[in-house]
Amino acid sequence: MKKMWCITEITREYRKRMYRLLNLYNKPYDPELPVVCFDEKGKQLLDDSRKPIQMKPGRIKKYDYEYRRNGTCNIFVAVEPKADNHHIQVTDYLTRKDFAS
């Protein structure tokens, strides 16, 4: 299981790195030096175990809290915000090869 990081203290080193990153984001767009943000996330694929109760006038659609697990997938997202480019790829697994491609 992955551990989530959290900031316990804003140190000098943290502040230095934060401002360096903010300055990078603040630079004008240069196609020769693209700024690309990348992230990945594993997700469970879920399905309803019971049919939802359909909406009626004055009532919202209702879903049961139970679900069926339909496996997992991994979502990769790469964004070049200043060029308005993005790429999203869903893979069955998180492998080195998936990460590299």
C-alpha positions in Angstrom: 0.0 0.0 0.0 1.3 3.4 -0.9 1.8 6.0 1.8 0.5 9.5 1.2 2.9 12.3 2.0 2.0 15.4 3.9 3.8 18.5 4.8 4.5 18.7 8.5 6.6 21.8 8.4 7.4 24.5 5.9 11.2 24.4 6.0 13.7 26.7 4.2 14.4 23.8 1.8 10.7 23.3 1.1 10.1 27.1 0.6 13.2 27.2 -1.8 11.9 24.4 -3.9 8.4 25.7 -3.9 9.5 29.1 -5.2 11.7 27.5 -7.8 8.7 25.6 -9.1 6.4 28.6 -9.0 9.0 30.6 -11.0 9.2 27.8 -13.5 5.4 27.9 -13.9 5.5 31.7 -14.3 7.9 31.7 -17.2 6.5 32.4 -20.7 5.7 29.5 -22.9 8.7 28.1 -24.8 8.0 25.1 -27.1 11.8 24.2 -26.9 11.5 23.9 -23.1 8.1 22.5 -22.3 6.8 22.3 -18.8 5.1 18.9 -18.3 3.2 17.8 -15.2 2.8 14.0 -14.8 0.8 11.9 -12.3 -0.6 8.4 -12.0 -3.3 6.8 -9.9 -4.6 3.3 -9.3 -8.3 2.9 -9.3 -10.8 0.2 -8.4 -13.4 -0.6 -11.1 -16.8 -0.9 -9.4 -20.3 -2.0 -10.6 -23.7 -1.7 -8.9 -24.7 -4.9 -7.2 -28.4 -3.8 -7.3 -30.3 -1.7 -9.8 -30.6 1.9 -8.7 -34.1 3.2 -7.9 -35.0 5.6 -10.7 -35.7 9.2 -10.3 -39.3 10.4 -9.8 -40.7 13.9 -9.7 -39.3 15.5 -6.5 -37.0 12.6 -5.7 -33.4 11.9 -6.7 -32.1 8.6 -8.1 -31.0 6.3 -5.3 -28.0 3.9 -5.3 -27.3 1.0 -2.9 -24.0 1.2 -1.0 -23.1 -2.3 -2.0 -21.0 -2.9 -5.1 -19.2 -5.5 -7.1 -15.5 -5.2 -7.6 -14.5 -5.5 -11.3 -10.8 -5.3 -10.9 -8.4 -2.4 -11.1 -6.8 -0.1 -13.6 -4.1 2.6 -13.6 -4.6 6.1 -14.9 -1.6 8.1 -16.3 -2.0 11.9 -17.0 0.5 14.2 -18.6 -0.3 17.8 -19.0 1.6 20.6 -20.7 -0.7 23.5 -19.5 0.9 26.4 -21.3 0.5 24.6 -24.7 -2.9 23.3 -23.8 -1.8 19.7 -24.4 -2.8 16.7 -22.3 -2.5 13.0 -22.6 -4.4 10.4 -20.6 -3.8 6.7 -20.8 -5.5 3.9 -18.8 -3.6 0.6 -18.4 -4.6 -2.6 -16.7 -1.5 -2.6 -14.5 1.2 -0.2 -13.2 4.4 -1.6 -14.7 7.7 0.0 -15.5 7.0 -0.4 -19.1 3.5 1.4 -18.7 5.2 4.2 -16.7 7.9 4.7 -19.3 5.6 4.7 -22.3 
